[in-house]
Amino acid sequence: MNKFLLVILCLFLPPVAVLCNRGLGKDFFISFVLTLCFFIPGIIHAFCVTMEVGRKRRRR
């Protein structure tokens, strides 16, 4: 998916950005809970997951 579109999704719908990038897994549920409880940490988590900060993406 286009990185620009992922950044826009991270800002407005963080769980959707994680879903598009990683699929339905633990990262999506973490992002969903963080966004429901605290919106800003949800955005930060979505950026970290979608931009792959600090770890390599697992190949499937």
CHARMM internal coordinates of N, CA and C (Angstrom, degrees):
IC EDIT
DIST 1 N 1 CA 1.4486
DIST 1 CA 1 C 1.5280
ANGL 1 N 1 CA 1 C 108.74
DIST 1 C 2 N 1.2925
ANGL 1 CA 1 C 2 N 116.69
DIHE 1 N 1 CA 1 C 2 N 151.54
DIST 2 N 2 CA 1.4471
ANGL 1 C 2 N 2 CA 122.56
DIHE 1 CA 1 C 2 N 2 CA -178.84
DIST 2 CA 2 C 1.5376
ANGL 2 N 2 CA 2 C 110.54
DIHE 1 C 2 N 2 CA 2 C -63.85
DIST 2 C 3 N 1.3394
ANGL 2 CA 2 C 3 N 116.78
DIHE 2 N 2 CA 2 C 3 N 133.90
DIST 3 N 3 CA 1.4717
ANGL 2 C 3 N 3 CA 121.37
DIHE 2 CA 2 C 3 N 3 CA -177.87
DIST 3 CA 3 C 1.5284
ANGL 3 N 3 CA 3 C 111.38
DIHE 2 C 3 N 3 CA 3 C -63.02
DIST 3 C 4 N 1.3256
ANGL 3 CA 3 C 4 N 117.58
DIHE 3 N 3 CA 3 C 4 N -37.17
DIST 4 N 4 CA 1.4612
ANGL 3 C 4 N 4 CA 120.40
DIHE 3 CA 3 C 4 N 4 CA 179.56
DIST 4 CA 4 C 1.5203
ANGL 4 N 4 CA 4 C 111.01
DIHE 3 C 4 N 4 CA 4 C -62.30
DIST 4 C 5 N 1.3235
ANGL 4 CA 4 C 5 N 116.76
DIHE 4 N 4 CA 4 C 5 N -43.23
DIST 5 N 5 CA 1.4558
ANGL 4 C 5 N 5 CA 120.97
DIHE 4 CA 4 C 5 N 5 CA 178.44
DIST 5 CA 5 C 1.5315
ANGL 5 N 5 CA 5 C 110.88
DIHE 4 C 5 N 5 CA 5 C -65.03
DIST 5 C 6 N 1.3271
ANGL 5 CA 5 C 6 N 117.06
DIHE 5 N 5 CA 5 C 6 N -38.19
DIST 6 N 6 CA 1.4635
ANGL 5 C 6 N 6 CA 120.48
DIHE 5 CA 5 C 6 N 6 CA 177.46
DIST 6 CA 6 C 1.5287
ANGL 6 N 6 CA 6 C 111.60
DIHE 5 C 6 N 6 CA 6 C -63.87
DIST 6 C 7 N 1.3250
ANGL 6 CA 6 C 7 N 117.06
DIHE 6 N 6 CA 6 C 7 N -38.31
DIST 7 N 7 CA 1.4732
ANGL 6 C 7 N 7 CA 120.45
DIHE 6 CA 6 C 7 N 7 CA 178.06
DIST 7 CA 7 C 1.5223
ANGL 7 N 7 CA 7 C 110.22
DIHE 6 C 7 N 7 CA 7 C -64.47
DIST 7 C 8 N 1.3194
ANGL 7 CA 7 C 8 N 117.47
DIHE 7 N 7 CA 7 C 8 N -43.17
DIST 8 N 8 CA 1.4629
ANGL 7 C 8 N 8 CA 121.21
DIHE 7 CA 7 C 8 N 8 CA 178.43
DIST 8 CA 8 C 1.5296
ANGL 8 N 8 CA 8 C 110.18
DIHE 7 C 8 N 8 CA 8 C -62.73
DIST 8 C 9 N 1.3289
ANGL 8 CA 8 C 9 N 116.82
DIHE 8 N 8 CA 8 C 9 N -43.82
DIST 9 N 9 CA 1.4674
ANGL 8 C 9 N 9 CA 120.07
DIHE 8 CA 8 C 9 N 9 CA 177.75
DIST 9 CA 9 C 1.5203
ANGL 9 N 9 CA 9 C 111.52
DIHE 8 C 9 N 9 CA 9 C -64.50
DIST 9 C 10 N 1.3246
ANGL 9 CA 9 C 10 N 117.42
DIHE 9 N 9 CA 9 C 10 N -37.32
DIST 10 N 10 CA 1.4704
ANGL 9 C 10 N 10 CA 120.56
DIHE 9 CA 9 C 10 N 10 CA 178.07
DIST 10 CA 10 C 1.5249
ANGL 10 N 10 CA 10 C 111.36
DIHE 9 C 10 N 10 CA 10 C -60.75
DIST 10 C 11 N 1.3047
ANGL 10 CA 10 C 11 N 116.70
DIHE 10 N 10 CA 10 C 11 N -36.03
DIST 11 N 11 CA 1.4633
ANGL 10 C 11 N 11 CA 120.28
DIHE 10 CA 10 C 11 N 11 CA -178.31
DIST 11 CA 11 C 1.5247
ANGL 11 N 11 CA 11 C 112.82
DIHE 10 C 11 N 11 CA 11 C -74.46
DIST 11 C 12 N 1.3287
ANGL 11 CA 11 C 12 N 117.10
DIHE 11 N 11 CA 11 C 12 N -37.63
DIST 12 N 12 CA 1.4571
ANGL 11 C 12 N 12 CA 119.57
DIHE 11 CA 11 C 12 N 12 CA -173.16
DIST 12 CA 12 C 1.5318
ANGL 12 N 12 CA 12 C 114.02
DIHE 11 C 12 N 12 CA 12 C -105.29
DIST 12 C 13 N 1.3215
ANGL 12 CA 12 C 13 N 117.76
DIHE 12 N 12 CA 12 C 13 N -35.81
DIST 13 N 13 CA 1.4710
ANGL 12 C 13 N 13 CA 122.59
DIHE 12 CA 12 C 13 N 13 CA -179.37
DIST 13 CA 13 C 1.5305
ANGL 13 N 13 CA 13 C 109.29
DIHE 12 C 13 N 13 CA 13 C -137.61
DIST 13 C 14 N 1.3198
ANGL 13 CA 13 C 14 N 117.01
DIHE 13 N 13 CA 13 C 14 N 76.20
DIST 14 N 14 CA 1.4686
ANGL 13 C 14 N 14 CA 119.73
DIHE 13 CA 13 C 14 N 14 CA -175.20
DIST 14 CA 14 C 1.5295
ANGL 14 N 14 CA 14 C 114.98
DIHE 13 C 14 N 14 CA 14 C -55.71
DIST 14 C 15 N 1.3397
ANGL 14 CA 14 C 15 N 120.79
DIHE 14 N 14 CA 14 C 15 N -43.49
DIST 15 N 15 CA 1.4631
ANGL 14 C 15 N 15 CA 118.27
DIHE 14 CA 14 C 15 N 15 CA 179.94
DIST 15 CA 15 C 1.5314
ANGL 15 N 15 CA 15 C 113.33
DIHE 14 C 15 N 15 CA 15 C -64.33
DIST 15 C 16 N 1.3109
ANGL 15 CA 15 C 16 N 117.56
DIHE 15 N 15 CA 15 C 16 N -32.20
DIST 16 N 16 CA 1.4653
ANGL 15 C 16 N 16 CA 120.54
DIHE 15 CA 15 C 16 N 16 CA 178.99
DIST 16 CA 16 C 1.5286
ANGL 16 N 16 CA 16 C 110.13
DIHE 15 C 16 N 16 CA 16 C -67.61
DIST 16 C 17 N 1.3211
ANGL 16 CA 16 C 17 N 117.25
DIHE 16 N 16 CA 16 C 17 N -38.16
DIST 17 N 17 CA 1.4673
ANGL 16 C 17 N 17 CA 120.47
DIHE 16 CA 16 C 17 N 17 CA 177.52
DIST 17 CA 17 C 1.5219
ANGL 17 N 17 CA 17 C 110.91
DIHE 16 C 17 N 17 CA 17 C -63.24
DIST 17 C 18 N 1.3309
ANGL 17 CA 17 C 18 N 116.39
DIHE 17 N 17 CA 17 C 18 N -42.47
DIST 18 N 18 CA 1.4676
ANGL 17 C 18 N 18 CA 120.19
DIHE 17 CA 17 C 18 N 18 CA 178.40
DIST 18 CA 18 C 1.5217
ANGL 18 N 18 CA 18 C 110.23
DIHE 17 C 18 N 18 CA 18 C -66.97
DIST 18 C 19 N 1.3099
ANGL 18 CA 18 C 19 N 117.23
DIHE 18 N 18 CA 18 C 19 N -39.58
DIST 19 N 19 CA 1.4624
ANGL 18 C 19 N 19 CA 121.74
DIHE 18 CA 18 C 19 N 19 CA 178.64
DIST 19 CA 19 C 1.5268
ANGL 19 N 19 CA 19 C 110.92
DIHE 18 C 19 N 19 CA 19 C -62.00
DIST 19 C 20 N 1.3178
ANGL 19 CA 19 C 20 N 117.97
DIHE 19 N 19 CA 19 C 20 N -42.73
DIST 20 N 20 CA 1.4612
ANGL 19 C 20 N 20 CA 121.54
DIHE 19 CA 19 C 20 N 20 CA 179.91
DIST 20 CA 20 C 1.5233
ANGL 20 N 20 CA 20 C 111.79
DIHE 19 C 20 N 20 CA 20 C -67.42
DIST 20 C 21 N 1.3340
ANGL 20 CA 20 C 21 N 116.76
DIHE 20 N 20 CA 20 C 21 N -33.56
DIST 21 N 21 CA 1.4542
ANGL 20 C 21 N 21 CA 120.22
DIHE 20 CA 20 C 21 N 21 CA -175.66
DIST 21 CA 21 C 1.5248
ANGL 21 N 21 CA 21 C 113.11
DIHE 20 C 21 N 21 CA 21 C -88.29
DIST 21 C 22 N 1.3229
ANGL 21 CA 21 C 22 N 118.38
DIHE 21 N 21 CA 21 C 22 N -42.63
DIST 22 N 22 CA 1.4614
ANGL 21 C 22 N 22 CA 122.43
DIHE 21 CA 21 C 22 N 22 CA -172.96
DIST 22 CA 22 C 1.5216
ANGL 22 N 22 CA 22 C 114.82
DIHE 21 C 22 N 22 CA 22 C -111.02
DIST 22 C 23 N 1.3062
ANGL 22 CA 22 C 23 N 117.58
DIHE 22 N 22 CA 22 C 23 N -18.17
DIST 23 N 23 CA 1.4593
ANGL 22 C 23 N 23 CA 119.98
DIHE 22 CA 22 C 23 N 23 CA -176.87
DIST 23 CA 23 C 1.5228
ANGL 23 N 23 CA 23 C 110.64
DIHE 22 C 23 N 23 CA 23 C 91.98
DIST 23 C 24 N 1.3151
ANGL 23 CA 23 C 24 N 114.38
DIHE 23 N 23 CA 23 C 24 N -175.07
DIST 24 N 24 CA 1.4618
ANGL 23 C 24 N 24 CA 120.98
DIHE 23 CA 23 C 24 N 24 CA -176.80
DIST 24 CA 24 C 1.5285
ANGL 24 N 24 CA 24 C 108.58
DIHE 23 C 24 N 24 CA 24 C -87.22
DIST 24 C 25 N 1.3209
ANGL 24 CA 24 C 25 N 114.78
DIHE 24 N 24 CA 24 C 25 N 99.83
DIST 25 N 25 CA 1.4598
ANGL 24 C 25 N 25 CA 120.32
DIHE 24 CA 24 C 25 N 25 CA -177.97
DIST 25 CA 25 C 1.5145
ANGL 25 N 25 CA 25 C 110.21
DIHE 24 C 25 N 25 CA 25 C -152.93
DIST 25 C 26 N 1.3208
ANGL 25 CA 25 C 26 N 115.21
DIHE 25 N 25 CA 25 C 26 N -160.54
DIST 26 N 26 CA 1.4643
ANGL 25 C 26 N 26 CA 119.24
DIHE 25 CA 25 C 26 N 26 CA -176.26
DIST 26 CA 26 C 1.5276
ANGL 26 N 26 CA 26 C 112.22
DIHE 25 C 26 N 26 CA 26 C -64.74
DIST 26 C 27 N 1.3399
ANGL 26 CA 26 C 27 N 118.06
DIHE 26 N 26 CA 26 C 27 N -34.88
DIST 27 N 27 CA 1.4607
ANGL 26 C 27 N 27 CA 120.31
DIHE 26 CA 26 C 27 N 27 CA 179.05
DIST 27 CA 27 C 1.5248
ANGL 27 N 27 CA 27 C 111.34
DIHE 26 C 27 N 27 CA 27 C -63.29
DIST 27 C 28 N 1.3288
ANGL 27 CA 27 C 28 N 116.60
DIHE 27 N 27 CA 27 C 28 N -38.21
DIST 28 N 28 CA 1.4650
ANGL 27 C 28 N 28 CA 119.92
DIHE 27 CA 27 C 28 N 28 CA 177.78
DIST 28 CA 28 C 1.5253
ANGL 28 N 28 CA 28 C 110.89
DIHE 27 C 28 N 28 CA 28 C -63.69
DIST 28 C 29 N 1.3318
ANGL 28 CA 28 C 29 N 117.12
DIHE 28 N 28 CA 28 C 29 N -45.75
DIST 29 N 29 CA 1.4582
ANGL 28 C 29 N 29 CA 119.89
DIHE 28 CA 28 C 29 N 29 CA -177.57
DIST 29 CA 29 C 1.5280
ANGL 29 N 29 CA 29 C 112.13
DIHE 28 C 29 N 29 CA 29 C -68.25
DIST 29 C 30 N 1.3175
ANGL 29 CA 29 C 30 N 117.57
DIHE 29 N 29 CA 29 C 30 N -35.28
DIST 30 N 30 CA 1.4650
ANGL 29 C 30 N 30 CA 120.53
DIHE 29 CA 29 C 30 N 30 CA 175.49
DIST 30 CA 30 C 1.5211
ANGL 30 N 30 CA 30 C 109.50
DIHE 29 C 30 N 30 CA 30 C -63.86
DIST 30 C 31 N 1.3154
ANGL 30 CA 30 C 31 N 116.56
DIHE 30 N 30 CA 30 C 31 N -45.73
DIST 31 N 31 CA 1.4621
ANGL 30 C 31 N 31 CA 120.61
DIHE 30 CA 30 C 31 N 31 CA 179.29
DIST 31 CA 31 C 1.5263
ANGL 31 N 31 CA 31 C 111.40
DIHE 30 C 31 N 31 CA 31 C -63.41
DIST 31 C 32 N 1.3212
ANGL 31 CA 31 C 32 N 116.57
DIHE 31 N 31 CA 31 C 32 N -39.61
DIST 32 N 32 CA 1.4621
ANGL 31 C 32 N 32 CA 121.33
DIHE 31 CA 31 C 32 N 32 CA 179.67
DIST 32 CA 32 C 1.5281
ANGL 32 N 32 CA 32 C 111.42
DIHE 31 C 32 N 32 CA 32 C -62.91
DIST 32 C 33 N 1.3274
ANGL 32 CA 32 C 33 N 116.91
DIHE 32 N 32 CA 32 C 33 N -46.38
DIST 33 N 33 CA 1.4680
ANGL 32 C 33 N 33 CA 121.05
DIHE 32 CA 32 C 33 N 33 CA -179.49
DIST 33 CA 33 C 1.5230
ANGL 33 N 33 CA 33 C 110.47
DIHE 32 C 33 N 33 CA 33 C -66.79
DIST 33 C 34 N 1.3192
ANGL 33 CA 33 C 34 N 117.76
DIHE 33 N 33 CA 33 C 34 N -43.29
DIST 34 N 34 CA 1.4605
ANGL 33 C 34 N 34 CA 120.34
DIHE 33 CA 33 C 34 N 34 CA 178.61
DIST 34 CA 34 C 1.5225
ANGL 34 N 34 CA 34 C 111.88
DIHE 33 C 34 N 34 CA 34 C -62.53
DIST 34 C 35 N 1.3274
ANGL 34 CA 34 C 35 N 116.24
DIHE 34 N 34 CA 34 C 35 N -38.79
DIST 35 N 35 CA 1.4615
ANGL 34 C 35 N 35 CA 119.80
DIHE 34 CA 34 C 35 N 35 CA 179.67
DIST 35 CA 35 C 1.5269
ANGL 35 N 35 CA 35 C 111.16
DIHE 34 C 35 N 35 CA 35 C -69.13
DIST 35 C 36 N 1.3203
ANGL 35 CA 35 C 36 N 117.24
DIHE 35 N 35 CA 35 C 36 N -38.30
DIST 36 N 36 CA 1.4659
ANGL 35 C 36 N 36 CA 119.66
DIHE 35 CA 35 C 36 N 36 CA 178.23
DIST 36 CA 36 C 1.5254
ANGL 36 N 36 CA 36 C 111.94
DIHE 35 C 36 N 36 CA 36 C -66.66
DIST 36 C 37 N 1.3226
ANGL 36 CA 36 C 37 N 116.15
DIHE 36 N 36 CA 36 C 37 N -42.22
DIST 37 N 37 CA 1.4669
ANGL 36 C 37 N 37 CA 119.99
DIHE 36 CA 36 C 37 N 37 CA -176.78
DIST 37 CA 37 C 1.5228
ANGL 37 N 37 CA 37 C 112.14
DIHE 36 C 37 N 37 CA 37 C -80.98
DIST 37 C 38 N 1.3182
ANGL 37 CA 37 C 38 N 115.84
DIHE 37 N 37 CA 37 C 38 N -49.96
DIST 38 N 38 CA 1.4623
ANGL 37 C 38 N 38 CA 121.88
DIHE 37 CA 37 C 38 N 38 CA -175.36
DIST 38 CA 38 C 1.5237
ANGL 38 N 38 CA 38 C 107.33
DIHE 37 C 38 N 38 CA 38 C -140.48
DIST 38 C 39 N 1.3145
ANGL 38 CA 38 C 39 N 117.53
DIHE 38 N 38 CA 38 C 39 N 113.03
DIST 39 N 39 CA 1.4613
ANGL 38 C 39 N 39 CA 120.95
DIHE 38 CA 38 C 39 N 39 CA -171.77
DIST 39 CA 39 C 1.5286
ANGL 39 N 39 CA 39 C 113.23
DIHE 38 C 39 N 39 CA 39 C -65.99
DIST 39 C 40 N 1.3248
ANGL 39 CA 39 C 40 N 118.17
DIHE 39 N 39 CA 39 C 40 N -42.97
DIST 40 N 40 CA 1.4695
ANGL 39 C 40 N 40 CA 121.79
DIHE 39 CA 39 C 40 N 40 CA -176.81
DIST 40 CA 40 C 1.5297
ANGL 40 N 40 CA 40 C 111.70
DIHE 39 C 40 N 40 CA 40 C -63.96
DIST 40 C 41 N 1.3407
ANGL 40 CA 40 C 41 N 120.20
DIHE 40 N 40 CA 40 C 41 N -46.03
DIST 41 N 41 CA 1.4713
ANGL 40 C 41 N 41 CA 118.41
DIHE 40 CA 40 C 41 N 41 CA 175.20
DIST 41 CA 41 C 1.5320
ANGL 41 N 41 CA 41 C 113.12
DIHE 40 C 41 N 41 CA 41 C -62.00
DIST 41 C 42 N 1.3194
ANGL 41 CA 41 C 42 N 117.19
DIHE 41 N 41 CA 41 C 42 N -30.68
DIST 42 N 42 CA 1.4631
ANGL 41 C 42 N 42 CA 120.32
DIHE 41 CA 41 C 42 N 42 CA 174.98
DIST 42 CA 42 C 1.5180
ANGL 42 N 42 CA 42 C 111.88
DIHE 41 C 42 N 42 CA 42 C -63.36
DIST 42 C 43 N 1.3267
ANGL 42 CA 42 C 43 N 115.93
DIHE 42 N 42 CA 42 C 43 N -40.27
DIST 43 N 43 CA 1.4655
ANGL 42 C 43 N 43 CA 120.74
DIHE 42 CA 42 C 43 N 43 CA 177.19
DIST 43 CA 43 C 1.5188
ANGL 43 N 43 CA 43 C 110.60
DIHE 42 C 43 N 43 CA 43 C -65.78
DIST 43 C 44 N 1.3245
ANGL 43 CA 43 C 44 N 116.86
DIHE 43 N 43 CA 43 C 44 N -43.95
DIST 44 N 44 CA 1.4606
ANGL 43 C 44 N 44 CA 121.10
DIHE 43 CA 43 C 44 N 44 CA -179.90
DIST 44 CA 44 C 1.5269
ANGL 44 N 44 CA 44 C 110.57
DIHE 43 C 44 N 44 CA 44 C -62.69
DIST 44 C 45 N 1.3120
ANGL 44 CA 44 C 45 N 116.84
DIHE 44 N 44 CA 44 C 45 N -44.44
DIST 45 N 45 CA 1.4659
ANGL 44 C 45 N 45 CA 120.25
DIHE 44 CA 44 C 45 N 45 CA 178.58
DIST 45 CA 45 C 1.5223
ANGL 45 N 45 CA 45 C 110.95
DIHE 44 C 45 N 45 CA 45 C -62.42
DIST 45 C 46 N 1.3198
ANGL 45 CA 45 C 46 N 117.40
DIHE 45 N 45 CA 45 C 46 N -42.48
DIST 46 N 46 CA 1.4665
ANGL 45 C 46 N 46 CA 120.70
DIHE 45 CA 45 C 46 N 46 CA 179.33
DIST 46 CA 46 C 1.5232
ANGL 46 N 46 CA 46 C 110.97
DIHE 45 C 46 N 46 CA 46 C -61.92
DIST 46 C 47 N 1.3349
ANGL 46 CA 46 C 47 N 117.45
DIHE 46 N 46 CA 46 C 47 N -41.82
DIST 47 N 47 CA 1.4612
ANGL 46 C 47 N 47 CA 120.17
DIHE 46 CA 46 C 47 N 47 CA 177.25
DIST 47 CA 47 C 1.5221
ANGL 47 N 47 CA 47 C 111.06
DIHE 46 C 47 N 47 CA 47 C -62.65
DIST 47 C 48 N 1.3152
ANGL 47 CA 47 C 48 N 117.07
DIHE 47 N 47 CA 47 C 48 N -44.45
DIST 48 N 48 CA 1.4698
ANGL 47 C 48 N 48 CA 120.63
DIHE 47 CA 47 C 48 N 48 CA -179.71
DIST 48 CA 48 C 1.5210
ANGL 48 N 48 CA 48 C 111.42
DIHE 47 C 48 N 48 CA 48 C -62.33
DIST 48 C 49 N 1.3164
ANGL 48 CA 48 C 49 N 117.11
DIHE 48 N 48 CA 48 C 49 N -41.28
DIST 49 N 49 CA 1.4634
ANGL 48 C 49 N 49 CA 120.59
DIHE 48 CA 48 C 49 N 49 CA -177.88
DIST 49 CA 49 C 1.5233
ANGL 49 N 49 CA 49 C 110.91
DIHE 48 C 49 N 49 CA 49 C -73.67
DIST 49 C 50 N 1.3078
ANGL 49 CA 49 C 50 N 118.45
DIHE 49 N 49 CA 49 C 50 N -45.57
DIST 50 N 50 CA 1.4565
ANGL 49 C 50 N 50 CA 120.20
DIHE 49 CA 49 C 50 N 50 CA -174.35
DIST 50 CA 50 C 1.5255
ANGL 50 N 50 CA 50 C 112.49
DIHE 49 C 50 N 50 CA 50 C -76.02
DIST 50 C 51 N 1.3055
ANGL 50 CA 50 C 51 N 117.79
DIHE 50 N 50 CA 50 C 51 N -32.34
DIST 51 N 51 CA 1.4595
ANGL 50 C 51 N 51 CA 120.45
DIHE 50 CA 50 C 51 N 51 CA 179.41
DIST 51 CA 51 C 1.5266
ANGL 51 N 51 CA 51 C 112.07
DIHE 50 C 51 N 51 CA 51 C -91.89
DIST 51 C 52 N 1.3358
ANGL 51 CA 51 C 52 N 116.37
DIHE 51 N 51 CA 51 C 52 N 0.36
DIST 52 N 52 CA 1.4533
ANGL 51 C 52 N 52 CA 124.13
DIHE 51 CA 51 C 52 N 52 CA 175.08
DIST 52 CA 52 C 1.5202
ANGL 52 N 52 CA 52 C 112.33
DIHE 51 C 52 N 52 CA 52 C 55.61
DIST 52 C 53 N 1.3235
ANGL 52 CA 52 C 53 N 115.47
DIHE 52 N 52 CA 52 C 53 N 51.29
DIST 53 N 53 CA 1.4523
ANGL 52 C 53 N 53 CA 121.67
DIHE 52 CA 52 C 53 N 53 CA 178.94
DIST 53 CA 53 C 1.5216
ANGL 53 N 53 CA 53 C 108.94
DIHE 52 C 53 N 53 CA 53 C -80.25
DIST 53 C 54 N 1.3033
ANGL 53 CA 53 C 54 N 116.85
DIHE 53 N 53 CA 53 C 54 N 123.70
DIST 54 N 54 CA 1.4516
ANGL 53 C 54 N 54 CA 121.33
DIHE 53 CA 53 C 54 N 54 CA 172.06
DIST 54 CA 54 C 1.5210
ANGL 54 N 54 CA 54 C 117.01
DIHE 53 C 54 N 54 CA 54 C 86.42
DIST 54 C 55 N 1.3021
ANGL 54 CA 54 C 55 N 119.24
DIHE 54 N 54 CA 54 C 55 N -1.51
DIST 55 N 55 CA 1.4666
ANGL 54 C 55 N 55 CA 119.95
DIHE 54 CA 54 C 55 N 55 CA 177.03
DIST 55 CA 55 C 1.5166
ANGL 55 N 55 CA 55 C 110.42
DIHE 54 C 55 N 55 CA 55 C -158.08
DIST 55 C 56 N 1.2961
ANGL 55 CA 55 C 56 N 114.34
DIHE 55 N 55 CA 55 C 56 N 159.40
DIST 56 N 56 CA 1.4553
ANGL 55 C 56 N 56 CA 119.70
DIHE 55 CA 55 C 56 N 56 CA 178.25
DIST 56 CA 56 C 1.5112
ANGL 56 N 56 CA 56 C 109.84
DIHE 55 C 56 N 56 CA 56 C -86.45
DIST 56 C 57 N 1.3066
ANGL 56 CA 56 C 57 N 116.29
DIHE 56 N 56 CA 56 C 57 N 148.99
DIST 57 N 57 CA 1.4569
ANGL 56 C 57 N 57 CA 120.85
DIHE 56 CA 56 C 57 N 57 CA 178.03
DIST 57 CA 57 C 1.5217
ANGL 57 N 57 CA 57 C 109.42
DIHE 56 C 57 N 57 CA 57 C -76.28
DIST 57 C 58 N 1.3163
ANGL 57 CA 57 C 58 N 114.74
DIHE 57 N 57 CA 57 C 58 N 133.63
DIST 58 N 58 CA 1.4632
ANGL 57 C 58 N 58 CA 119.56
DIHE 57 CA 57 C 58 N 58 CA 178.62
DIST 58 CA 58 C 1.5131
ANGL 58 N 58 CA 58 C 109.92
DIHE 57 C 58 N 58 CA 58 C -74.71
DIST 58 C 59 N 1.3224
ANGL 58 CA 58 C 59 N 115.45
DIHE 58 N 58 CA 58 C 59 N 134.95
DIST 59 N 59 CA 1.4663
ANGL 58 C 59 N 59 CA 119.89
DIHE 58 CA 58 C 59 N 59 CA 176.81
DIST 59 CA 59 C 1.5108
ANGL 59 N 59 CA 59 C 109.63
DIHE 58 C 59 N 59 CA 59 C -87.96
DIST 59 C 60 N 1.3213
ANGL 59 CA 59 C 60 N 115.37
DIHE 59 N 59 CA 59 C 60 N 139.96
DIST 60 N 60 CA 1.4635
ANGL 59 C 60 N 60 CA 119.92
DIHE 59 CA 59 C 60 N 60 CA -179.83
DIST 60 CA 60 C 1.4919
ANGL 60 N 60 CA 60 C 110.03
DIHE 59 C 60 N 60 CA 60 C -114.13
END
COOR INIT
IC SEED 1 N 1 CA 1 C
IC BUILD
